[in-house]
Amino acid sequence: MRNTHIRYFAALVAAAIAIPAFGNFFGGEIEPLTKETKDTTIQALVKQMKDVYFFTDLTPKVEQDLLARNAKGEYDSFTSGEEFAKKLTEDMNALCHDAHLRVRFSKDPLPVRKNN
């Protein structure tokens, strides 16, 4: 049961991140990430963790850490969706130590799951 929750959460995180952050195109090319896009992505990620992550005691720690890093400008230099997703994954796993917890980049918007 626990692994099912974790796999389900990983898929939700991927969907939550791809929809607001990486669906913008211009002339067939992916636009560089903006501050607003990164802020929206972090907020969506935190919301998904609060809604479905199995280890509820870790969610506030991850939220505080990601928001603090963002406020300090640690994510400002990232313009690539792949690199931003990799950094978010590293930062979350530094606290959660959960190999199933990851953020992935998708150049195409992912469908929203109807049943959370």
C-alpha positions, 0 to 999 in steps of 0.5 A: 500500500505504501509503495502505491501511494509513493508511485501515485504521488510521483506521477502527480508531482510530474503532472503538477510540475509539467502543466504550469511550468513547462507547457509554454512554447514559442516558435517550436522552442521551449521558452526559458523559465521565468521567476513566475513559472518557477514560483508557480511550479514550487507552489504546485509541488508543495500543494501536491505534497500536502494533498497526497504525500504519504510521509506527512511529517516531511511535507512542512520541512520540504515546503519551508526548504523550497520556499527559503531556497527560492526566496534566496534566489537559488533557483534564479539561474535555472532556465532549463526545465530539465535542470530545474526539475533535477535541482528540485528533486535533489533538494526534496530528497536531501530531506525526504530520502525517498528514491520514488520522489522526483520531479520530471520535465516534460516539454508537453503539458500532461493531462490532469488526473481526475481522481486524486 
